[in-house]
Amino acid sequence: MLNINAGYGQALFNRMGIAQKVGKIVVVGSSSIAHYSDYRAMFTMSSADAQLHFVETVDAAIDKCTANSGDTIFVLPGHSETITGTGITVDVAGLSIVGLGTGSLIPNIIHNHADAEVSISASNSTWENFRHTADVTAVKVGVEIEDAASYVTVRGCKFDVNLTGTDEFLVSVRTNDASNFAIIEDNDFNMGLGGAVAAISFTKDTEGTIVRGNTAIGDYSTANINGITTLSTNLLIENNLLVNGLTGAVGTEPGIELLTGTTGILRNNQIASNLATIDAAIVADAMMLFENYYCEAVTETGALIGTPSVDD
């Protein structure tokens, strides 16, 4: 049996980066992962109120946590869960839920129904380093940031499909009414030529949300990033690579299309599409633009989007 206080077990525990965390630590691993028995033995403690727990699903881990207490959930490399509805609900405020592993070992959430989603309804939550796979046609939403859930971070996740051209997330990450000050960063969205609508959607009003460092590739029917229903305020959308369609087979929709009156800053975004005019790549009448570029062919380089400022 491995021991977190000595030898290899202690070295592994420290290398996972969890030894210095505040609050409870809940470790998630399914029985199919490598070294399951060792992990279970190492992280299982007998006391019912112990600070260290081991469970087999993310939802069970959330149930072990206390709101706003610095609790952290770590999901082990190779872990996989298949959901067919709202299979994971982050309803405890202040949690950090972190997938461990790289490449093919990143924990995988398989969305096997049109209604299969991860729902984040609690503020001050972090969802980081998960692979989300659409396993059927027209999964409505991958990760849903619910009404009034503020300061939610979705970081370093991968959104892909099982069958290219058949399966897709209609929307991969969606904010809702007054889900303010979200951070959606460093994610990789690839829907191929499936029937996706948007990688990131501001479905209602959101204030102060940041979208940065993402790559979104897909034949999105509205835009890679869109805003609908109600205008948003003080957005920052920066350093994103947005390909409408596929490289070498670009589509004909904008990279960014926001609701009229939406305010904030768009800077350093690169957009590939095939539109009648360069400026049509961004639809955002009340946003300030800084160094955003457009390209529509593999033989060309990016051109600046928008009208340059001039002296009064």
N, C-alpha and C positions, 0 to 999 in steps of 0.2 A: 504493500500500500504506500502511495506517495504521501509525503508530509510537507505541508506548506511552510513549516518552520525549520526545515533542515534539508540538506542534500539537494538532489535533482528537483524534488518537488518545490523547494523554496526558490531555486533558480528559475524554474518555469513560471512560478507565481509572479516573481519580480519582473521577468521578461515580458509578461503579458501587460505590465504597466498598471496593475490594479492594487498594488500593495499600499499606496499612499492615499487612496480615495477616502472621502468622508462619507459617513452614512453606511447603509447596508450595501453589500455586494451580492448580486444574484447572478449566477453563471448558468447559461442555458446550453444544453447539448442533447441531441437526440441519440438514441441507442445505435444509430447507423454510423456515427462518426468514428474516426480512428481514435483508439485509446479511450473509448468511452468509459470503461470500468475504472481506469486509473483516474480520469478526470472526476468521475462521480465520487470515488473514495476520497480524493484530495479535497473536494469542495463541500462535502456533506458534513454537517455538524449536528450533534444530537439535540442541542437546546432549541426549543421552539421559537425563542426570541433571539436567536443568534444573529450576528451581523453578516454571516456568510451562508449562502444557500445555493443549492443545485437543483434545477428543475429541467423539464424536457421541452417546454414550449415558452415562447415569449409572453403570451398572455398569462400563463401561470407565474412567470417572473414578475410581471406588473402587479399581480395580486399580492406579492410578498412585500411590496414597497410602501413607503409612507410619504405623503405629499411634502414637498419643499424641505426635505431632510438630507439632501445631498446623495440620495441613493443612485446607484449605477448598475445597469444590467449589461453583462458581457455575453455575447453569443459566440460560441466556439467555432473555429474554422471547420468547414464542411457541414455545418448544420443546415437542415432544409425543412421547411414547413409548406404544406399545401393548404391554401385557404379557399373557401367557396362562398363566403359572405364577408361580413366585417369580422374577420377571424382574429385580428389583432386590434385592440382598442387601447390607445395610450390615454388613460383617463386619470392618471395620478400626476399632479403637477410637479415640475422640477426634476423629472427623470432624465438621465442620459442613457440611451440604449445604443450600444456600440457593437457592431459586428467585427469580429477578429478574423484575420486572414487576408490573403491577397490572391489575385487571379481566380482560378477555379475553386479556391477554398473559401471565398467570401460567402458568408451565410446567404442562402437563397430562399426568397419568399415566392412561391409559385401561385399565381392567381388563376384559379381553375373554374371561374364562373364570372359572368358579366358583372355581378355585384361584389366580387371579391376585392376588398381594399384594406389598407391599413388606415385606421381612423385615429387622428391625433386631436383630442378634444380638450387636453389640459395644457395650460400655458407653461412657458419656460421649459419646454421639452426639446430634447435633441435626439434625432434619428440618424444614425451614421453608419456608412460602410455596409450596405446591404445590396444584394442583387435582387431585383424584382423582375419576374418573368411572366409575361402574358401567355397563358396556356390555352386560351380560347379566343374566338373572334370577339372584338368589341367589349373588352373589359372597360367599364365606365371610367374608373379612376384608380390609379395605383396607390398614391398617398394623399389622403384628404386632410387638410388642416381645417378643422371645423369652425363654425361661428364662434367668435370671441376668444378663440385660442390664440394668444399673442406670444411673441418672443419664441416662436418655434423655429428650430433649425433642422433642415434636411440637407445632409452633407455627404459627399463622397459616395453616392449610391449609383447603381447601374440599372437602367430600365431597358429590357430587351424582350424578345419574343421567342416562342418555341418554334413556330412555323412561319418563316418569312413570307410576307405577302398575304398571310391568312390571319394570323393573330396580331393583336395590337392593344395597347392602352389608348382609349380615345383621348384621355388626358392623363398624363403621368403624375403630375403634382398639381393640386388645386388649392387655392386659398378661398375663404368664404367671407361672410359678412363680419366685418370688424375683427378679422384675424390679422392683427396689426404687427408690424415690426418682425415679420418672418425673415429668415435668412435661408435662401435656396442656393447652395453653392457647390461647385466642384462635382457636379453630377454628370453622368453620361447617359443620354437618351438616344436610343437607336430603334426606330420603328420600321426602318426599311421602306417598302412601298405599300405597307398596310394602310388601312383606312383611318389613320389617327387624325384627331382634330387639333390638338396642341400639346406640346411637351409640358408647358407651364401655363396655367390659366388663373387669372384673377377674376373669379366668377362674380364677386360682388366687390364692395369697397374694402380696400386694404390700405393702411397708412404706414409709410416708413419702411416698406418691405424692400429687401435687397436681393437681387438675382445676379450672381456673378460667377464667372469661371466655369460655366456649364458648356457642354457640347450637346447640341440637339440636331439629330439627323433624321429626316422622315418626310413622307409625303403628306404633311399636315394640311388639312383642308381650309383652315382659317389663317394660322400663322404659327411659327414655332413657339412664340410667346404671345398670348393674347389677353385682352381684358374685355369682359362683357357685363351686361346688366346695369352696373353702377360704376361710376368713375372712381379711380383711386388717387391718392395724393402722396406726394413726396417719395416717389419710388426712386430707387437707384438700380439701373440695369447696366452692367458693365462686364467687359472682357468675356463675352460669350461668343462661341462659334455656332452659327445657325445655318444649317443647310436644308433648304426646302426641297425635298426629293432626295436624290443621291448624287454624289460627286460624279459629274459627267452625264447626269440625267436629271438636272434640276427641275423643280416644279415651277408653278406660276403664282405662288402666294407670297405675301410679305414675310419677312423674318420676325417682325414685331408689329402687332396691330393692337392699339390700346383704345379704350373708349374715349370718345370726345370729352375734352376737359381734364383728362388725367394729367397730373403734374409730376415733375421730378427731373431726373437727369439720365440720359442715355450716353454712354461713352465707351469707346474702344470695343465695339461689337463688330464682328465680321459676318456678313450675310451673303449666302449664295442662293440665287433664285433667277428666274428668267421673266422679268417684268417689262412693261412698255417703257418705263422710265426708271432711272436709278433711284430717285427720291421715293418711289413707290415701295421700296423695300422696308421703309419704316412709316407706319401710320400712327402719328402721335402729335396732335396739333398743339398741345400745351407743354410739351417736354423740351428741355434744352439738350442740344446735341453737341457732342465733342468727339471728333475722330472716329466716326463709324464708317465702315467700308462695305462695298457691294461688288460682287463678281457673279457673272452669269455663264462663263465658259472656261474650260480647262486651259485654254491657250491665253487667257487674259489675266491681268492682275487687278486688285481691288481699286475701285474709284470711290471718292469721298461722297457720302450721302448728305444731302442738305445744302442749303444756301450759305456760303461763307459770310461771316459778319464783315461789315465795312465801317469806315469812319462815318460818324454823323455829319 
